[in-house]
Amino acid sequence: MSRKAEAERRLRPWQVELLKLQRHLEREKLRMIVLFEGRDAAGKGGCIRRVTRFMNEKHYRVVALGRPTEEQRSQWYFQRYVAQFPAGGEMVLFDRSWYNRAMVERVFGFCSPKEYRDFLLGVTGFEKDLVRQGTVLVKLYFSVTREEQARRFERRRTDPLRQWKLSEIDLQAQDRWDDFTFRKYEMLHRTDTRAAPWLIVRSNDKQRARLNTMKVILNAVDYKGRNPDLDFTPDAAIVVPGVDEIAVMDAQRERSGRFTG
């Protein structure tokens, strides 16, 4: 058995648990949202595919919205995301979410400074209300090193089966690394709350990132029938609370005068 096939096999018990979770959401008419954020090539898409691989398609959706239309730009910013929210018994996984405004849109100038400030002022209340009304919200930020991102971009550039993944924004991501890092820090600092905390997923090792993401999602809901032989505790080297990531970044800046990750 190849290394990749063995890694996929090890995910099976957790994929079985995800089916149990899904049935619980359906039975209890619960709504669940999982946000997958992070830099380009951080492994978000591959992780979503493993999470949903065996799930019942009737009760989950993966949402990856493109640029807003002119009409959508004139609407309340959250409106097009709210239109994709789950009904009772459903899970929605956002492959990038409303946090586009905090990262990509701000770095590339797709929003105005005022739109950015308004977003940071409004998003915490928006999420608090969402959670208060019973939606289970999981916010994941996939963190990859600069060197690993460059390696993955090079693979996309040279592999004909992956070239479609390489976008114009990808080509600028390395040059704008420091800009993205600063916006990451500001986003975590301003939007990591008790009601809706961030969890950082170290994703240089894709297989470990996928397994631990599944554990995080499973731990977000107290569903029945958990396999007592499985360890549901995320690896502390892979899953880091947002508040701890902020502390790490503060220490980096104090040591070297700049963020390094």
C-alpha positions as CSV (number, residue, x, y, z in Angstrom):
1,M,0.0,0.0,0.0
2,S,1.4,3.4,-1.0
3,R,2.0,6.1,1.7
4,K,-0.8,8.2,0.3
5,A,-3.3,5.3,0.3
6,E,-2.3,4.4,3.9
7,A,-2.9,8.0,5.0
8,E,-6.3,7.9,3.4
9,R,-7.1,4.6,5.1
10,R,-6.2,6.2,8.5
11,L,-8.9,8.8,8.0
12,R,-11.7,6.2,7.6
13,P,-12.7,5.9,11.3
14,W,-13.0,9.7,11.5
15,Q,-15.1,9.8,8.3
16,V,-17.4,7.3,9.9
17,E,-17.7,9.6,12.9
18,L,-18.5,12.5,10.6
19,L,-21.5,10.5,9.3
20,K,-22.7,10.1,12.9
21,L,-22.3,13.8,13.4
22,Q,-24.3,14.4,10.3
23,R,-27.1,12.2,11.4
24,H,-27.2,13.9,14.7
25,L,-27.5,17.3,13.1
26,E,-30.4,16.0,10.9
27,R,-32.2,14.4,13.9
28,E,-31.9,17.5,16.1
29,K,-32.4,20.0,13.2
30,L,-29.1,21.7,14.1
31,R,-27.4,24.2,11.8
32,M,-23.6,24.0,11.5
33,I,-21.1,26.3,9.6
34,V,-17.4,25.6,9.2
35,L,-15.2,28.3,7.8
36,F,-12.0,27.3,6.0
37,E,-9.7,30.3,5.8
38,G,-5.9,30.7,5.1
39,R,-3.4,31.6,2.5
40,D,-3.5,30.2,-1.0
41,A,-2.1,26.6,-1.2
42,A,-2.6,26.1,2.5
43,G,-4.6,22.9,1.9
44,K,-8.2,24.1,2.5
45,G,-9.7,22.5,-0.6
46,G,-8.1,19.1,-0.1
47,C,-9.2,19.1,3.5
48,I,-12.8,19.9,2.6
49,R,-12.8,17.0,0.1
50,R,-11.6,14.5,2.8
51,V,-14.1,15.8,5.4
52,T,-17.1,15.5,3.0
53,R,-15.9,12.4,1.0
54,F,-18.5,10.0,2.5
55,M,-21.0,12.5,3.8
56,N,-24.7,12.5,2.7
57,E,-24.8,15.1,-0.1
58,K,-28.4,15.9,0.8
59,H,-27.4,17.4,4.1
60,Y,-24.2,19.4,3.5
61,R,-23.0,22.0,1.0
62,V,-19.6,23.4,0.1
63,V,-19.8,27.1,-0.7
64,A,-17.0,28.9,-2.6
65,L,-18.2,32.2,-3.7
66,G,-16.5,34.2,-6.5
67,R,-16.1,38.0,-6.7
68,P,-19.4,39.8,-5.9
69,T,-21.4,41.2,-8.8
70,E,-22.1,44.9,-9.0
71,E,-25.5,44.3,-7.5
72,Q,-24.0,42.4,-4.6
73,R,-21.5,45.1,-4.0
74,S,-24.3,47.5,-3.4
75,Q,-25.9,45.2,-0.8
76,W,-25.2,44.7,2.9
77,Y,-21.8,42.9,2.8
78,F,-22.9,39.8,4.6
79,Q,-26.1,39.3,2.5
80,R,-24.7,37.0,-0.1
81,Y,-23.1,34.8,2.6
82,V,-26.3,34.7,4.7
83,A,-28.2,33.5,1.5
84,Q,-26.0,30.3,1.7
85,F,-26.5,29.6,5.4
86,P,-27.7,26.1,6.5
87,A,-31.3,25.1,7.2
88,G,-31.9,22.9,10.2
89,G,-30.1,19.5,9.9
90,E,-27.6,20.9,7.4
91,M,-23.8,21.6,7.5
92,V,-22.3,24.3,5.2
93,L,-18.5,24.4,4.7
94,F,-17.2,27.8,3.4
95,D,-14.1,27.5,1.2
96,R,-13.2,31.1,2.1
97,S,-16.0,33.2,3.7
98,W,-16.9,36.7,4.7
99,Y,-13.3,36.9,6.0
100,N,-12.3,37.5,2.4
101,R,-12.7,41.2,3.3
102,A,-10.2,40.9,6.1
103,M,-7.5,39.3,4.0
104,V,-7.6,39.1,0.2
105,E,-9.8,42.1,-0.4
106,R,-7.8,44.3,1.9
107,V,-4.4,43.2,0.6
108,F,-5.3,43.6,-3.1
109,G,-7.4,46.7,-2.7
110,F,-10.7,45.1,-3.7
111,C,-12.4,47.0,-0.8
112,S,-11.9,50.5,0.5
113,P,-10.3,51.2,3.9
114,K,-13.7,52.2,5.2
115,E,-15.3,49.0,4.1
116,Y,-12.5,47.1,5.8
117,R,-12.9,49.0,9.1
118,D,-16.7,48.6,8.9
119,F,-16.3,44.8,8.5
120,L,-14.0,44.5,11.5
121,L,-16.4,46.6,13.6
122,G,-19.5,44.5,12.6
123,V,-18.3,40.9,12.2
124,T,-18.0,40.0,15.9
125,G,-21.6,41.1,16.6
126,F,-22.8,39.3,13.5
127,E,-21.2,36.0,14.6
128,K,-22.2,36.4,18.2
129,D,-25.9,36.7,17.1
130,L,-25.5,33.8,14.8
131,V,-24.2,31.6,17.6
132,R,-26.8,32.9,20.1
133,Q,-29.5,31.8,17.8
134,G,-28.2,28.2,17.8
135,T,-25.9,27.9,14.8
136,V,-22.7,25.9,15.5
137,L,-19.8,28.0,14.1
138,V,-16.3,26.6,13.6
139,K,-13.6,29.1,12.3
140,L,-10.4,27.4,11.0
141,Y,-7.4,29.3,9.7
142,F,-5.0,27.0,7.7
143,S,-1.4,28.2,8.3
144,V,1.4,27.2,6.0
145,T,5.0,28.4,5.9
146,R,6.3,30.6,3.2
147,E,8.7,27.9,2.0
148,E,6.0,25.3,1.8
149,Q,3.6,27.6,0.0
150,A,6.4,28.3,-2.6
151,R,6.9,24.6,-3.0
152,R,3.2,24.0,-3.6
153,F,3.0,26.8,-6.1
154,E,5.9,25.4,-8.0
155,R,4.2,22.0,-8.1
156,R,1.1,23.7,-9.5
157,R,3.2,25.5,-12.1
158,T,4.9,22.3,-13.4
159,D,2.1,19.7,-13.0
160,P,-0.4,19.8,-15.9
161,L,-3.1,18.3,-13.6
162,R,-2.7,21.1,-11.1
163,Q,-2.0,24.1,-13.4
164,W,-5.7,25.2,-13.3
165,K,-5.2,25.9,-9.6
166,L,-2.6,28.6,-10.2
167,S,-4.3,32.0,-10.3
168,E,-3.1,35.5,-10.8
169,I,-3.5,36.1,-7.1
170,D,-1.4,33.0,-6.4
171,L,1.4,34.4,-8.4
172,Q,1.5,37.5,-6.2
173,A,1.0,35.7,-2.9
174,Q,4.7,35.3,-2.2
175,D,5.5,38.9,-2.9
176,R,2.7,40.0,-0.6
177,W,3.6,37.5,2.1
178,D,4.2,40.2,4.8
179,D,1.0,42.1,3.9
180,F,-1.0,38.9,4.3
181,T,0.8,38.2,7.6
182,F,-0.1,41.6,9.0
183,R,-3.8,41.2,8.0
184,K,-3.8,37.8,9.5
185,Y,-2.6,39.2,12.8
186,E,-5.2,42.1,12.7
187,M,-8.0,39.7,11.8
188,L,-7.2,37.3,14.7
189,H,-6.6,40.1,17.1
190,R,-10.0,41.8,16.3
191,T,-12.2,38.8,15.6
192,D,-11.1,36.0,18.0
193,T,-14.0,36.1,20.5
194,R,-15.4,33.8,23.2
195,A,-18.5,33.3,21.1
196,A,-16.6,32.6,17.9
197,P,-13.0,31.7,18.5
198,W,-10.4,31.0,15.8
199,L,-8.5,27.7,15.6
200,I,-5.2,27.7,13.7
201,V,-4.5,24.5,11.7
202,R,-0.7,24.0,11.0
203,S,-1.0,22.6,7.5
204,N,2.5,22.0,6.2
205,D,1.8,18.3,6.8
206,K,-1.5,17.9,4.9
207,Q,-2.4,14.5,6.3
208,R,-2.0,15.6,9.9
209,A,-3.9,18.8,9.1
210,R,-6.8,16.8,7.7
211,L,-7.1,14.3,10.6
212,N,-7.0,17.1,13.2
213,T,-9.5,19.2,11.3
214,M,-11.9,16.3,11.5
215,K,-11.3,16.0,15.2
216,V,-12.1,19.7,15.7
217,I,-15.3,19.5,13.7
218,L,-16.4,16.4,15.6
219,N,-15.7,18.1,19.0
220,A,-17.9,21.0,18.1
221,V,-21.1,19.0,18.6
222,D,-21.9,16.5,21.4
223,Y,-23.3,13.8,19.2
224,K,-24.3,10.3,20.4
225,G,-22.5,7.0,19.5
226,R,-18.9,8.2,19.5
227,N,-16.4,5.4,19.1
228,P,-14.8,5.0,22.5
229,D,-11.6,3.5,21.0
230,L,-10.8,6.8,19.2
231,D,-8.8,9.7,20.6
232,F,-10.7,12.9,19.8
233,T,-8.1,15.2,21.2
234,P,-6.5,17.4,18.5
235,D,-2.7,17.4,18.3
236,A,-1.5,20.5,20.1
237,A,1.3,20.9,17.6
238,I,-1.2,21.1,14.7
239,V,-4.3,22.8,16.2
240,V,-3.6,26.1,18.0
241,P,-6.1,28.4,19.6
242,G,-6.3,31.8,18.0
243,V,-5.3,33.6,21.2
244,D,-2.1,31.5,21.4
245,E,-1.3,32.3,17.8
246,I,-1.6,36.0,18.6
247,A,0.8,35.5,21.5
248,V,3.3,33.7,19.2
249,M,3.1,36.5,16.6
250,D,3.5,39.2,19.3
251,A,6.7,37.4,20.5
252,Q,8.0,37.2,16.9
253,R,7.5,41.0,16.5
254,E,9.2,41.7,19.8
255,R,12.2,39.6,18.9
256,S,12.8,40.7,15.3
257,G,10.7,43.8,14.9
258,R,8.4,42.0,12.4
259,F,6.1,39.1,12.0
260,T,7.7,36.0,10.5
261,G,4.8,33.6,10.1
